[in-house]
């Protein structure tokens, strides 16, 4: 009988089972990858991380899973303001490159992702090396040249970055009709980066051209509408810098049609209206600003209602249409939101000066000086200009006015404004001659307005960024004040506590203004003090403008007074004005009260603020005492010069300028929120 031949082509049961398990494992990995990609698309970052982790645990050499996990961890770090996920991604990618060099070392996507992780944690040199390796593997990929330009920007080589961006755009299709989704994202980011570089170099026209090219592309998805809004605001700000106010307003109107209601665009629109023709556009600007406040009230969960800028612009608009009462109330809310903002104090000083409330104007301008101790700041020059206007309107204070003009001239000279520097220097000399009766007193100068460029960078920020900036400045100033208090010798503190408060004595400024401006009234906002209480508790509180006083019955206020037995509020909270009795005669303003005025405390948390806080006046610190001229001129700011060590404050840095690249997404959906490079600050 012939032997049966064995069929060698038939697989054994064990081999068949192994093949089925491998096929199942491969399908399972692919399923986890697709789940991660779907979760990334809908914005569920935590789900995406878990899905990609399951895929990587089963196949550590899967390129799609490794890149998806790394990008999800990066996006999670951006949302949480951390770097833990990016650091773990760098370790995992480097480990995979060592274990599977044949599969991974030839993939440009791995080195691209590694470069983005390095860039996020600040390792710019490693990021540049990684992206160069990716470009060597795939030199025709425009997204790689875009990332290379971003690393060069972080290093500081902006000229090489501009060349990389130009080469990136040259690799894209010539016609926009042939752009795919990734090409649109790459072109948008490249044009935005070129606009930022041009703006940093002062080439505003080129910046406008690049921003216009960015906005001509297809709009990003709705989930990234803030990026689109930021680009529209950047275009409007660039046109405003080029003195094309009408074009900037038109850009705001086009942005409202493109993205709908946005508090950021509406605020920029209102700011430009007040800048172009304030008398004509104030009513329209007020309507726009009221829309912003309504949007803040609708979104109860966010903290945008702590933004001071809409209230400041509202007060500015009311002051242009001769509504001092409404302007006063708006400025009070702005000071509640940002009590350490010198911009608002400058506006308050101008309001009081126009109403001839000279002591209150002096207090506001003095507070603006205390909050910005940098001689090269335009705000300091404006504050000294305002103080000179105050002194010129007082009797026998022409030397004080001359000294303030001289200081303003020095500030403008540091800034580089030679024209204004010469003007104030000449005016200072004229005032000195007038004080000696050698010449006539010059005509009174109008109160200075707040420079528009002090608001330009603040308007361009998002509300949350603006709130974080003001709060960081407030914390910085509080830390400096605490250090100053710790450095005061104990003997000096005891002398201050034992120093009696002079009574029944008016300062020269009060004597002069009481004759020239009878409508000025000051309120002594202090408790009855015992001998053990230090004089620091005495506070200076200005009365509302005369128009406000005329509308209010005597001894009635819009805020509830405290009882006599109630203790003062705790220091961490912004104190509500407290009154026990209004003095029958004019309250006295003592030099000790002004010299030992405590710093303005931070605003209370939202849940601690009363419902009617819009009507609570913010206590303005006491102005410095004035001295009669004998041998040396008095110092308007707290009786000492700006360079005095006892009054030295931290120099507040400028607001964080808008960075066009910080909202640029990486092709694939992950946003690239890098911090502003040095050349943009």
C-alpha positions as CSV (number, residue, x, y, z in Angstrom):
1,X,0.0,0.0,0.0
2,X,1.4,3.3,-1.0
3,X,2.2,5.8,1.8
4,X,0.1,8.9,2.1
5,X,1.9,12.1,1.3
6,X,1.8,14.8,4.1
7,X,0.5,18.2,3.0
8,X,3.4,20.4,4.0
9,X,1.5,23.5,3.0
10,X,-1.0,23.1,5.7
11,X,-0.2,25.1,8.9
12,X,-0.2,23.4,12.2
13,X,-2.9,24.5,14.8
14,X,-0.3,26.3,16.9
15,X,0.9,28.4,14.0
16,X,-2.6,29.3,13.1
17,X,-3.4,30.3,16.6
18,X,-0.3,32.5,16.7
19,X,-1.3,34.2,13.5
20,X,-4.8,34.9,14.8
21,X,-3.4,36.4,18.0
22,X,-1.0,38.6,16.1
23,X,-3.8,39.8,13.9
24,X,-5.9,40.5,16.9
25,X,-3.1,42.4,18.6
26,X,-2.5,44.5,15.5
27,X,-6.2,45.3,15.2
28,X,-6.3,46.2,18.9
29,X,-3.4,48.6,18.6
30,X,-4.9,50.2,15.5
31,X,-8.2,50.6,17.4
32,X,-6.5,52.3,20.3
33,X,-4.7,54.7,17.9
34,X,-8.0,55.6,16.2
35,X,-9.7,56.2,19.6
36,X,-6.9,58.5,20.6
37,X,-7.1,60.5,17.3
38,X,-10.9,60.8,17.7
39,X,-10.5,62.0,21.3
40,X,-7.9,64.6,20.2
41,X,-10.3,65.8,17.5
42,X,-13.1,66.5,20.0
43,X,-10.7,68.0,22.6
44,X,-10.8,65.1,25.2
45,X,-7.1,65.2,26.0
46,X,-7.3,62.8,29.0
47,X,-9.1,60.2,26.9
48,X,-6.5,60.6,24.1
49,X,-3.6,60.1,26.5
50,X,-5.1,56.9,27.9
51,X,-5.8,55.6,24.4
52,X,-2.4,56.3,23.0
53,X,-0.8,54.8,26.2
54,X,-2.6,51.5,25.7
55,X,-1.3,51.5,22.1
56,X,2.3,52.3,23.1
57,X,2.3,49.7,25.8
58,X,1.4,47.0,23.3
59,X,3.8,48.3,20.5
60,X,6.6,50.7,21.7
61,X,7.7,51.1,18.1
62,X,4.4,52.4,16.7
63,X,5.2,55.8,15.3
64,X,1.7,57.0,15.1
65,X,1.0,56.0,18.8
66,X,4.2,57.6,20.0
67,X,3.6,60.9,18.3
68,X,0.0,61.0,19.4
69,X,0.8,60.3,23.0
70,X,3.6,63.0,23.0
71,X,1.4,65.6,21.4
72,X,-1.5,64.9,23.8
73,X,0.9,65.3,26.8
74,X,2.2,68.5,25.4
75,X,-1.3,69.9,24.9
76,X,-2.1,68.9,28.5
77,X,1.0,70.7,29.7
78,X,-0.1,73.8,27.9
79,X,-3.5,73.7,29.5
80,X,-2.2,73.1,33.0
81,X,0.9,75.3,32.6
82,X,3.2,72.4,33.4
83,X,6.1,70.6,31.7
84,X,5.9,67.1,33.3
85,X,4.2,65.5,30.3
86,X,6.7,67.0,27.9
87,X,9.6,65.8,29.9
88,X,8.2,62.3,30.0
89,X,7.6,62.4,26.3
90,X,11.3,63.3,25.7
91,X,12.4,60.4,27.8
92,X,10.1,58.0,26.0
93,X,11.0,59.1,22.5
94,X,14.7,58.9,23.2
95,X,14.3,55.5,24.7
96,X,12.4,54.3,21.7
97,X,15.0,55.6,19.4
98,X,17.6,53.6,21.2
99,X,15.6,50.4,21.3
100,X,14.2,50.5,17.8
101,X,16.7,52.5,15.7
102,X,15.9,50.9,12.4
103,X,12.2,51.7,12.6
104,X,12.3,55.1,14.2
105,X,15.6,56.8,13.2
106,X,14.3,57.2,9.6
107,X,11.1,58.9,10.6
108,X,11.2,62.7,10.4
109,X,8.0,62.9,12.4
110,X,9.7,61.5,15.5
111,X,12.4,64.2,15.4
112,X,9.8,66.9,14.7
113,X,7.8,65.9,17.8
114,X,11.0,65.7,19.8
115,X,11.9,69.2,18.7
116,X,8.4,70.5,19.8
117,X,8.8,69.0,23.3
118,X,12.3,70.5,23.7
119,X,10.9,73.9,22.6
120,X,8.1,73.8,25.1
121,X,10.3,73.2,28.1
122,X,12.8,75.8,27.0
123,X,15.7,73.7,25.6
124,X,16.0,75.7,22.4
125,X,19.4,74.3,21.4
126,X,18.2,70.7,21.5
127,X,15.1,71.7,19.7
128,X,17.0,73.2,16.9
129,X,19.3,70.1,16.6
130,X,16.2,67.8,16.4
131,X,14.4,69.8,13.8
132,X,17.6,69.9,11.6
133,X,17.7,66.1,11.7
134,X,14.1,66.0,10.6
135,X,14.8,68.4,7.7
136,X,17.7,66.2,6.6
137,X,15.2,63.3,6.4
138,X,12.4,65.3,4.7
139,X,13.7,68.6,3.2
140,X,10.5,69.3,1.2
141,X,8.1,69.4,4.2
142,X,7.1,73.0,4.8
143,X,6.0,72.4,8.3
144,X,9.5,71.4,9.3
145,X,10.9,74.7,8.0
146,X,8.2,76.5,10.0
147,X,9.2,74.7,13.2
148,X,12.9,75.5,12.4
149,X,12.0,79.2,12.1
150,X,10.2,79.1,15.5
151,X,13.3,77.5,17.1
152,X,15.5,80.2,15.6
153,X,13.2,82.9,16.9
154,X,13.6,81.5,20.4
155,X,17.3,81.4,20.0
156,X,17.3,85.0,18.8
157,X,18.3,84.6,15.2
158,X,15.3,86.4,13.7
159,X,17.0,87.1,10.3
160,X,17.7,83.3,9.8
161,X,14.1,82.7,11.0
162,X,12.7,85.0,8.4
163,X,14.7,83.2,5.7
164,X,13.3,79.8,6.9
165,X,9.8,81.2,6.9
166,X,10.2,82.5,3.3
167,X,11.5,79.1,2.2
168,X,8.6,77.4,4.0
169,X,6.1,79.5,2.0
170,X,7.9,78.7,-1.3
171,X,7.4,75.0,-0.7
172,X,3.6,75.4,-0.6
173,X,1.5,75.2,-3.7
174,X,1.3,78.3,-5.8
175,X,-2.5,78.5,-5.8
176,X,-4.5,78.6,-2.5
177,X,-7.1,76.5,-4.2
178,X,-4.6,73.6,-4.0
179,X,-4.0,74.0,-0.3
180,X,-5.0,71.1,1.9
181,X,-5.7,71.5,5.6
182,X,-2.1,71.2,6.7
183,X,-1.0,73.7,4.1
184,X,-3.5,76.2,5.3
185,X,-2.3,75.8,8.9
186,X,1.4,76.1,7.9
187,X,0.8,79.2,5.7
188,X,-1.2,80.9,8.5
189,X,1.5,80.3,11.0
190,X,4.3,81.4,8.7
191,X,2.6,84.7,7.7
192,X,1.9,85.4,11.4
193,X,5.5,84.8,12.4
194,X,6.7,87.1,9.6
195,X,4.3,89.8,10.7
196,X,5.7,89.5,14.3
197,X,9.3,89.8,13.0
198,X,8.4,92.8,10.9
199,X,6.6,94.5,13.8
200,X,9.6,94.0,16.0
201,X,11.9,95.6,13.4
202,X,9.5,98.6,13.0
203,X,8.3,97.6,9.5
204,X,4.6,98.2,10.2
205,X,3.6,98.1,6.6
206,X,5.1,94.7,6.0
207,X,3.5,93.5,9.2
208,X,0.1,94.7,8.0
209,X,0.7,92.9,4.7
210,X,1.6,89.6,6.3
211,X,-1.4,89.8,8.7
212,X,-3.7,90.5,5.8
213,X,-2.3,87.4,4.1
214,X,-2.9,85.4,7.2
215,X,-6.6,86.5,7.5
216,X,-7.2,85.9,3.8
217,X,-6.9,82.1,4.4
218,X,-9.7,79.9,5.5
219,X,-10.7,80.5,9.1
220,X,-9.5,78.0,11.7
221,X,-12.0,75.7,13.3
222,X,-14.5,77.0,15.9
223,X,-12.5,75.5,18.7
224,X,-9.6,77.9,17.9
225,X,-11.7,81.0,17.4
226,X,-9.5,82.9,20.0
227,X,-6.6,82.5,17.6
228,X,-8.6,84.1,14.8
229,X,-9.7,86.9,17.1
230,X,-6.1,87.5,18.2
231,X,-5.0,87.9,14.5
232,X,-7.8,90.4,13.8
233,X,-6.8,92.5,16.9
234,X,-3.2,92.4,15.8
235,X,-4.1,93.7,12.3
236,X,-6.2,96.5,13.9
237,X,-3.3,97.4,16.3
238,X,-0.8,97.4,13.4
239,X,-2.9,99.8,11.4
240,X,-3.3,102.1,14.5
241,X,0.5,102.1,14.8
242,X,0.7,103.2,11.2
243,X,-1.7,106.1,12.0
244,X,-4.4,104.6,9.9
245,X,-7.2,104.9,12.5
246,X,-10.0,104.6,10.0
247,X,-8.4,101.4,8.6
248,X,-8.0,100.0,12.1
249,X,-11.7,100.7,12.8
250,X,-12.7,99.1,9.6
251,X,-10.6,96.0,10.6
252,X,-12.6,95.8,13.8
253,X,-15.9,96.0,11.9
254,X,-14.7,93.2,9.6
255,X,-13.7,91.1,12.6
256,X,-17.1,91.5,14.1
257,X,-18.6,90.2,10.9
258,X,-16.2,87.3,10.8
259,X,-16.2,86.0,14.4
260,X,-19.3,87.6,15.9
261,X,-19.4,89.2,19.4
262,X,-16.0,89.2,21.1
263,X,-15.1,91.4,24.1
264,X,-11.6,91.6,22.8
265,X,-12.6,93.1,19.4
266,X,-15.3,95.3,20.9
267,X,-12.8,96.8,23.3
268,X,-10.3,97.5,20.6
269,X,-13.1,99.1,18.6
270,X,-14.1,101.4,21.5
271,X,-10.5,102.3,22.2
272,X,-10.0,103.3,18.5
273,X,-13.2,105.4,18.5
274,X,-12.0,107.4,21.5
275,X,-8.6,107.8,19.9
276,X,-9.9,109.1,16.5
277,X,-12.6,111.6,17.5
278,X,-13.6,111.4,21.2
279,X,-16.2,114.1,21.2
280,X,-18.0,112.6,18.2
281,X,-17.6,108.9,19.0
282,X,-18.0,108.9,22.8
283,X,-21.6,107.8,22.8
284,X,-21.0,105.0,20.4
285,X,-18.0,103.9,22.4
286,X,-20.1,103.8,25.6
287,X,-22.6,101.5,23.9
288,X,-19.8,99.2,22.8
289,X,-18.3,99.1,26.3
290,X,-21.7,98.4,27.9
291,X,-21.8,95.4,25.6
292,X,-18.5,94.1,27.0
293,X,-19.9,94.6,30.6
294,X,-23.0,92.7,29.6
295,X,-20.9,89.8,28.2
296,X,-18.9,89.7,31.5
297,X,-22.2,89.5,33.4
298,X,-23.5,86.7,31.2
299,X,-20.4,84.6,31.8
300,X,-20.6,84.3,35.6
301,X,-18.1,81.5,35.8
302,X,-15.1,83.4,34.3
303,X,-13.1,86.1,36.0
304,X,-13.2,88.7,33.2
305,X,-15.4,90.9,35.4
306,X,-12.1,91.8,37.3
307,X,-10.8,93.5,34.1
308,X,-10.2,97.2,34.8
309,X,-9.8,98.3,31.2
310,X,-13.5,98.5,30.1
311,X,-14.4,100.5,33.1
312,X,-11.4,102.8,32.5
313,X,-12.4,103.4,28.9
314,X,-16.0,104.0,30.0
315,X,-14.9,106.7,32.5
316,X,-12.7,108.2,29.7
317,X,-15.7,108.3,27.4
318,X,-17.9,109.9,30.0
319,X,-15.3,112.6,30.7
320,X,-15.2,113.5,27.0
321,X,-19.0,114.2,27.0
322,X,-18.8,116.2,30.3
323,X,-20.3,113.6,32.6
324,X,-18.0,113.8,35.6
325,X,-20.4,111.9,37.9
326,X,-20.5,108.8,35.6
327,X,-16.8,109.1,34.9
328,X,-16.0,109.2,38.6
329,X,-18.1,106.0,39.2
330,X,-16.5,104.2,36.3
331,X,-13.0,105.1,37.5
332,X,-13.9,103.8,41.0
333,X,-14.8,100.4,39.6
334,X,-11.5,100.4,37.6
335,X,-9.6,101.1,40.7
336,X,-11.4,98.3,42.5
337,X,-10.3,95.9,39.8
338,X,-6.7,97.2,39.5
339,X,-5.8,99.6,42.4
340,X,-2.2,99.7,41.4
341,X,-2.7,100.8,37.9
342,X,-1.0,104.2,37.3
343,X,-3.0,104.7,34.1
344,X,-6.3,105.0,36.1
345,X,-4.7,107.3,38.7
346,X,-3.5,109.6,36.0
347,X,-7.1,109.8,34.6
348,X,-8.5,110.4,38.0
349,X,-6.0,113.2,38.5
350,X,-7.0,114.9,35.3
351,X,-10.7,114.6,36.3
352,X,-10.1,116.3,39.6
353,X,-7.9,118.9,38.0
354,X,-10.6,119.8,35.5
355,X,-13.1,120.1,38.4
356,X,-10.6,122.3,40.3
357,X,-10.4,119.9,43.2
358,X,-6.7,120.5,43.7
359,X,-6.0,118.4,46.8
360,X,-7.6,115.4,45.2
361,X,-5.7,115.9,42.0
362,X,-2.5,116.2,43.9
363,X,-3.3,112.9,45.7
364,X,-4.0,111.1,42.5
365,X,-0.9,112.3,40.6
366,X,1.2,111.5,43.7
367,X,-0.2,108.0,43.8
368,X,0.6,107.5,40.1
369,X,4.2,108.5,40.9
370,X,4.4,106.0,43.8
371,X,3.3,103.2,41.5
372,X,5.9,103.8,38.8
373,X,9.3,104.9,39.9
374,X,11.1,104.7,36.6
375,X,12.3,108.1,35.3
376,X,12.2,106.7,31.8
377,X,8.5,106.0,31.8
378,X,6.1,108.1,29.9
379,X,3.6,107.7,32.7
380,X,6.1,109.3,35.1
381,X,6.5,112.3,32.8
382,X,2.7,112.7,32.6
383,X,2.4,112.5,36.4
384,X,5.0,115.3,36.8
385,X,3.2,117.3,34.1
386,X,-0.1,117.0,36.0
387,X,1.6,118.0,39.3
388,X,3.0,121.1,37.6
389,X,-0.6,122.0,36.5
390,X,-1.8,121.5,40.1
391,X,0.9,123.8,41.6
392,X,0.4,126.5,38.9
393,X,-3.2,126.8,40.1
394,X,-2.1,127.4,43.7
395,X,-0.9,130.6,45.2
396,X,2.8,130.9,46.0
397,X,3.7,127.5,44.6
398,X,5.4,128.6,41.3
399,X,8.7,127.1,42.5
400,X,6.9,123.7,43.1
401,X,5.5,124.0,39.5
402,X,9.0,124.8,38.2
403,X,10.4,121.8,40.0
404,X,7.7,119.5,38.5
405,X,8.3,120.9,35.0
406,X,12.0,120.3,35.4
407,X,11.4,116.7,36.4
408,X,9.0,116.2,33.5
409,X,11.7,117.6,31.2
410,X,14.2,115.1,32.5
411,X,11.7,112.2,31.9
412,X,11.0,113.2,28.4
413,X,14.7,113.6,27.7
414,X,15.3,110.0,28.9
415,X,12.5,108.8,26.7
416,X,14.0,110.6,23.7
417,X,11.2,113.2,23.2
418,X,13.5,116.2,22.8
419,X,10.6,118.5,21.8
420,X,8.6,118.1,25.0
421,X,11.8,118.1,27.0
422,X,12.8,121.5,25.7
423,X,9.2,122.8,26.2
424,X,9.1,121.9,29.9
425,X,12.6,123.1,30.5
426,X,11.7,126.5,29.1
427,X,8.5,126.6,31.1
428,X,10.4,125.8,34.3
429,X,12.7,128.7,33.7
430,X,9.7,131.0,33.0
431,X,8.0,129.9,36.3
432,X,11.2,130.6,38.2
433,X,11.3,134.1,36.9
434,X,7.6,134.6,37.6
435,X,8.2,133.5,41.2
436,X,10.8,136.3,41.5
437,X,8.5,138.8,39.9
438,X,10.9,139.2,37.0
439,X,8.3,138.2,34.4
440,X,4.6,137.6,34.1
441,X,3.1,134.3,35.1
442,X,2.6,132.1,32.0
443,X,-1.0,131.1,31.0
444,X,-2.3,128.0,32.7
445,X,-1.6,124.8,30.9
446,X,-4.4,122.3,30.2
447,X,-4.3,119.0,32.2
448,X,-2.3,116.3,30.4
449,X,-4.1,113.4,28.9
450,X,-3.0,109.8,29.4
451,X,-0.7,108.8,26.5
452,X,-2.4,106.5,24.1
453,X,0.5,104.2,23.6
454,X,0.3,103.3,27.3
455,X,-3.0,101.6,26.5
456,X,-2.1,100.1,23.1
457,X,-0.4,97.0,24.4
458,X,-3.0,96.5,27.2
459,X,-5.9,96.7,24.7
460,X,-4.2,94.0,22.5
461,X,-4.2,91.5,25.3
462,X,-7.0,89.1,26.1
463,X,-9.0,89.9,29.3
464,X,-7.5,87.0,31.2
465,X,-3.9,88.0,30.2
466,X,-4.6,91.6,31.3
467,X,-6.0,90.5,34.6
468,X,-2.9,88.2,35.2
469,X,-0.6,91.1,34.3
470,X,-2.2,93.6,36.8
471,X,-2.3,91.0,39.5
472,X,1.3,90.0,39.1
473,X,2.3,93.7,39.2
474,X,0.3,94.1,42.4
475,X,1.9,91.1,44.0
476,X,5.4,92.4,43.0
477,X,4.7,95.8,44.6
478,X,3.4,94.2,47.8
479,X,6.5,92.1,48.1
480,X,8.7,95.2,47.7
481,X,6.7,97.0,50.3
482,X,7.1,94.1,52.8
483,X,10.9,94.1,52.2
484,X,11.0,97.8,52.8
485,X,9.0,97.5,56.1
486,X,11.4,94.8,57.2
487,X,14.4,97.0,56.6
488,X,13.0,99.9,58.7
489,X,15.0,100.1,62.0
490,X,12.8,99.4,65.1
491,X,13.8,102.7,66.7
492,X,12.4,104.6,63.7
493,X,9.2,102.7,63.9
494,X,8.8,103.6,67.6
495,X,9.5,107.2,66.8
496,X,6.8,107.1,64.1
497,X,4.3,105.6,66.5
498,X,5.1,108.1,69.3
499,X,4.9,111.1,66.9
500,X,1.7,113.1,67.7
501,X,-0.7,114.1,65.1
502,X,-0.9,117.9,64.7
503,X,-4.4,119.4,64.9
504,X,-6.1,122.5,63.8
505,X,-3.5,123.4,61.2
506,X,-4.1,123.7,57.5
507,X,-1.4,123.1,54.8
508,X,-0.7,125.9,52.4
509,X,-2.4,124.0,49.6
510,X,-5.6,123.7,51.6
511,X,-5.5,127.4,52.6
512,X,-5.1,128.5,49.0
513,X,-7.7,126.2,47.5
514,X,-10.2,127.0,50.2
515,X,-10.1,130.6,49.0
516,X,-10.0,129.8,45.3
517,X,-12.3,126.8,45.1
518,X,-14.9,126.8,47.8
519,X,-16.6,123.7,46.4
520,X,-13.7,121.4,47.4
521,X,-14.4,119.4,50.5
522,X,-12.3,116.8,52.1
523,X,-13.5,113.9,54.3
524,X,-11.4,112.6,57.1
525,X,-11.8,108.9,56.8
526,X,-10.4,107.8,60.2
527,X,-11.7,106.2,63.4
528,X,-11.4,107.8,66.8
529,X,-7.9,107.0,67.8
530,X,-6.7,106.2,71.2
531,X,-3.1,107.1,72.3
532,X,-2.0,103.5,71.8
533,X,-3.2,103.4,68.1
534,X,-0.5,104.3,65.6
535,X,-1.2,107.2,63.2
536,X,-1.0,104.9,60.2
537,X,-4.8,104.3,60.5
538,X,-5.6,107.8,59.5
539,X,-6.6,107.9,55.9
540,X,-7.3,110.6,53.3
541,X,-10.5,110.3,51.3
542,X,-11.4,112.7,48.6
543,X,-15.0,113.8,48.1
544,X,-16.7,113.1,44.8
545,X,-16.7,115.9,42.2
546,X,-18.8,119.1,42.9
547,X,-21.4,118.0,40.5
548,X,-21.8,114.8,42.5
549,X,-22.0,116.6,45.7
550,X,-24.8,118.9,44.4
551,X,-26.9,115.8,43.6
552,X,-26.5,114.2,47.0
553,X,-28.2,115.3,50.2
554,X,-25.8,116.3,53.0
555,X,-24.4,113.5,55.2
556,X,-25.9,110.8,53.1
557,X,-23.8,108.3,51.2
558,X,-24.2,105.5,48.7
559,X,-22.5,103.0,50.9
560,X,-23.3,101.8,54.4
561,X,-21.3,103.3,57.2
562,X,-19.8,101.2,60.0
563,X,-21.0,101.5,63.5
564,X,-18.8,103.3,66.0
565,X,-17.9,100.1,67.8
566,X,-17.0,98.1,64.7
567,X,-13.3,97.6,64.3
568,X,-11.6,98.4,61.0
569,X,-11.7,95.7,58.3
570,X,-8.8,93.3,58.1
571,X,-5.8,94.3,56.0
572,X,-6.1,91.7,53.2
573,X,-9.4,93.3,52.1
574,X,-9.9,96.6,50.4
575,X,-11.4,98.8,53.1
576,X,-14.8,100.2,52.6
577,X,-15.0,103.9,53.5
578,X,-16.1,104.3,57.1
579,X,-17.7,107.3,58.7
580,X,-18.8,108.0,62.2
581,X,-19.6,111.7,62.1
582,X,-18.8,114.3,59.5
583,X,-16.9,117.2,61.1
584,X,-18.8,120.4,61.4
585,X,-15.8,122.4,60.2
586,X,-13.3,121.7,57.5
587,X,-11.3,118.5,58.5
588,X,-7.6,118.9,58.8
589,X,-5.0,117.2,56.6
590,X,-1.9,116.6,58.6
591,X,1.6,115.9,57.2
592,X,1.9,112.8,59.4
593,X,-1.2,111.3,57.8
594,X,0.1,111.8,54.4
595,X,3.6,110.5,55.1
596,X,2.5,107.4,57.0
597,X,-0.3,106.4,54.6
598,X,-0.4,102.6,54.4
599,X,-0.1,101.0,51.0
600,X,-3.3,100.2,49.2
601,X,-4.2,96.6,49.9
602,X,-5.2,94.1,47.2
603,X,-8.8,93.7,46.1
604,X,-10.8,91.0,47.9
605,X,-11.7,87.8,46.2
606,X,-14.9,87.8,44.2
607,X,-16.9,86.0,46.8
608,X,-15.9,88.7,49.4
609,X,-16.8,91.7,47.5
610,X,-20.2,93.3,48.3
611,X,-22.9,93.5,45.7
612,X,-22.9,97.3,45.7
613,X,-19.2,97.8,45.4
614,X,-19.6,99.8,42.2
615,X,-20.7,102.8,44.4
616,X,-17.9,102.5,47.0
617,X,-15.2,105.1,46.4
618,X,-11.7,103.8,46.5
619,X,-9.7,105.5,49.2
620,X,-7.0,107.7,47.5
621,X,-3.8,107.9,49.6
622,X,-3.0,111.2,51.2
623,X,-0.9,113.6,49.1
624,X,2.5,114.6,50.3
625,X,2.9,117.7,52.4
626,X,4.0,120.9,50.8
627,X,6.8,123.0,52.3
628,X,7.4,126.7,52.0
629,X,10.5,127.5,49.9
630,X,13.4,128.7,51.8
631,X,16.7,127.3,50.6
632,X,15.6,124.3,48.5
633,X,12.4,123.5,46.6
634,X,10.0,121.1,48.1
635,X,9.4,117.7,46.7
636,X,5.8,117.1,45.6
637,X,6.0,113.3,45.9
638,X,5.8,112.4,49.5
639,X,8.3,115.1,50.4
640,X,11.2,113.3,48.7
641,X,12.7,112.8,45.3
642,X,12.0,109.9,43.0
643,X,15.5,108.5,43.8
644,X,14.8,108.4,47.5
645,X,15.6,105.0,48.9
646,X,12.7,105.1,51.4
647,X,10.1,105.4,48.6
648,X,11.8,103.1,46.1
649,X,9.4,100.8,44.4
650,X,9.8,98.0,41.9
651,X,9.9,99.3,38.4
652,X,6.7,97.9,36.8
653,X,7.7,96.3,33.6
654,X,5.6,96.9,30.4
655,X,2.7,94.8,29.7
656,X,3.3,91.6,27.8
657,X,3.2,92.5,24.1
658,X,1.0,90.4,21.8
659,X,2.9,87.6,20.3
660,X,1.5,86.5,16.9
661,X,3.2,83.1,17.2
662,X,1.7,82.1,20.5
663,X,-1.6,81.1,19.1
664,X,-0.2,79.3,16.1
665,X,-1.1,75.6,15.9
666,X,1.2,72.9,14.9
667,X,-0.1,71.0,11.8
668,X,-2.1,68.2,13.2
669,X,-4.2,70.2,15.6
670,X,-1.9,70.7,18.6
671,X,-1.4,74.4,19.4
672,X,2.1,75.8,19.9
673,X,1.7,78.2,22.9
674,X,5.3,79.1,23.4
675,X,6.2,82.1,25.6
676,X,7.1,85.4,23.9
677,X,10.7,85.4,22.7
678,X,13.1,88.1,23.8
679,X,13.0,90.1,20.6
680,X,9.2,90.6,21.0
681,X,9.3,92.1,24.5
